[in-house]
Amino acid sequence: ETININCTLLLALINDILDLSRIESGTMDFQFSSYNLTFIMQEVYDSQRLSMPQGVELCTDFPEGADKYITTDAVRLKQVLNNLINNAKKFTVQGSITLGYRVNQSKEEISIYVSDTGCGIPQEKHEEVFNRFSKLDTFMPGNGLGLYLCRLITKRLAGEIKIDPAYKEGIRMIVTLPIK
């Protein structure tokens, strides 16, 4: 079991380094098309819900009549959302992780979020966590590349990623993307 866990961590590190190399060299492939956002997010939810730690519930929060289409790369968006949920799982020992989104029609953008009831991140560290190899807790698994990759991918999707400073029950990561 220990060997399996360490192999999984090593594979994740290798994949992160390869993705980082592809993004920085401009060779990462992005395939933009129109997608149903609720469908993408439901796929992420379905793939993640069975791997939640004991005592942690994965929830969804989609708007009523949520059939919103956006132009994006579904594979890369799922990569970002899975990474955010995986981070939330590391730091949430009890409570919930919520995957949701809100539409801002006036700005023609969508704010996708992953929030948790975990330990949170101090306000003064909100920008630092998006730096390459940044880890606030050196005893937790990971290599400090996940949020850095999320930021690079989100920029390529013409969006931005940030931490909601007003959220106090844990952490809320917000990915804002244009609708078109």
C-alpha positions in Angstrom: 0.0 0.0 0.0 2.9 2.4 0.8 4.5 1.6 -2.5 1.3 2.2 -4.3 0.8 5.6 -2.6 4.3 6.7 -3.3 4.0 5.6 -7.0 0.9 7.7 -7.3 2.6 10.7 -5.8 5.6 10.2 -8.1 3.4 9.9 -11.2 1.6 13.1 -10.2 4.9 14.9 -9.8 6.1 13.7 -13.2 2.8 14.7 -14.9 2.9 18.1 -13.2 6.5 18.7 -14.4 5.6 17.6 -17.9 2.5 19.9 -18.0 4.6 22.8 -16.6 7.2 22.2 -19.4 4.5 22.1 -22.1 2.8 25.2 -20.9 6.0 27.2 -20.5 7.2 26.1 -24.0 3.9 26.9 -25.6 3.3 23.3 -26.7 0.4 22.4 -24.5 -2.6 21.7 -26.7 -5.8 23.5 -26.0 -9.0 22.5 -27.9 -11.6 25.2 -27.5 -15.3 24.4 -28.2 -18.7 25.1 -26.7 -19.5 23.0 -23.7 -22.3 22.7 -21.2 -20.7 23.8 -18.0 -23.0 21.9 -15.7 -22.2 18.7 -17.6 -18.4 19.3 -17.2 -18.8 20.0 -13.5 -21.1 16.9 -13.0 -18.4 14.7 -14.6 -15.8 16.2 -12.1 -18.2 15.6 -9.3 -18.9 12.0 -10.3 -15.2 11.2 -10.6 -14.3 12.8 -7.3 -17.2 11.9 -5.0 -16.1 8.3 -4.3 -12.6 9.3 -3.2 -13.6 11.8 -0.5 -12.0 11.3 2.9 -14.2 9.8 5.6 -16.2 12.6 7.2 -16.0 14.9 4.2 -18.9 15.3 1.8 -18.6 16.5 -1.8 -21.5 18.9 -2.6 -22.6 20.7 -5.7 -24.1 24.2 -6.0 -25.3 24.9 -9.6 -27.8 27.6 -10.4 -31.4 26.8 -11.1 -32.0 25.7 -14.7 -28.2 25.4 -15.1 -27.7 24.8 -18.7 -25.0 27.4 -19.3 -22.7 26.9 -22.3 -19.2 28.3 -22.4 -16.4 28.2 -24.9 -13.4 26.5 -23.2 -11.2 23.5 -23.3 -13.1 20.9 -21.2 -10.1 18.7 -20.6 -8.0 21.6 -19.2 -10.9 23.0 -17.2 -11.5 19.5 -15.6 -7.8 19.4 -14.8 -8.0 22.7 -12.9 -11.2 21.7 -11.0 -9.8 18.2 -10.1 -6.6 19.8 -8.8 -8.6 22.3 -6.7 -10.7 19.5 -5.2 -7.7 17.3 -4.6 -6.1 20.2 -2.7 -9.3 20.7 -0.7 -9.3 17.0 0.2 -5.8 17.3 1.7 -6.8 20.1 4.1 -10.4 19.2 5.0 -10.6 16.5 7.6 -14.3 17.1 8.4 -17.2 18.9 6.8 -17.7 19.5 3.1 -16.2 20.5 -0.2 -18.5 22.3 -2.6 -18.2 22.6 -6.3 -20.3 25.3 -7.8 -20.6 28.2 -10.2 -22.4 31.5 -10.6 -23.2 33.4 -13.9 -22.6 37.1 -14.1 -24.5 38.1 -17.2 -23.6 41.8 -17.0 -19.8 41.0 -17.2 -20.4 38.0 -19.5 -18.4 35.7 -17.2 -18.8 32.7 -15.0 -17.3 32.2 -11.6 -16.6 28.6 -10.8 -15.6 27.8 -7.3 -14.4 25.0 -5.0 -14.9 25.8 -1.3 -14.1 23.7 1.7 -14.5 23.7 5.5 -10.8 23.0 6.0 -8.0 24.9 7.7 -7.9 27.8 5.3 -5.0 29.9 4.1 -3.8 33.1 5.9 -4.7 36.2 4.0 -1.1 37.3 3.6 -0.3 33.9 1.9 -3.2 34.1 -0.7 -0.9 35.1 -3.6 2.1 33.1 -2.5 0.2 29.7 -2.9 0.1 30.3 -6.7 3.9 30.5 -7.0 6.0 27.6 -8.4 7.0 25.1 -5.7 5.1 27.0 -3.0 3.9 24.8 -0.1 2.5 26.2 3.1 2.7 22.8 4.9 5.8 20.9 4.0 4.4 17.8 5.8 1.5 17.4 3.3 1.9 15.4 0.1 2.4 17.4 -3.1 5.1 19.3 -4.8 3.9 22.9 -4.8 3.1 22.9 -8.5 -0.6 22.3 -8.6 -1.9 25.8 -8.0 0.8 27.3 -10.2 -0.3 25.0 -13.0 -3.9 26.0 -12.3 -3.0 29.6 -12.7 -1.1 29.0 -16.0 -4.0 26.9 -17.4 -6.6 29.4 -16.3 -4.7 32.2 -18.0 -4.6 30.2 -21.2 -8.4 29.8 -20.9 -8.6 33.6 -20.8 -9.6 33.6 -17.1 -8.2 34.2 -13.7 -7.9 32.2 -10.5 -7.9 33.7 -7.0 -8.8 33.0 -3.4 -12.0 34.6 -2.0 -10.8 36.8 0.8 -14.3 37.2 2.3 -14.8 33.4 2.7 -14.0 32.5 6.3 -15.2 28.9 6.8 -12.1 27.3 5.1 -11.1 28.4 1.7 -12.9 29.2 -1.6 -10.9 29.1 -4.8 -12.6 31.0 -7.6 -11.9 30.5 -11.3 -13.5 33.3 -13.4 -13.9 32.6 -17.2 -15.5 34.5 -20.0 -18.7 32.9 -21.3 -17.6 33.3 -24.9 
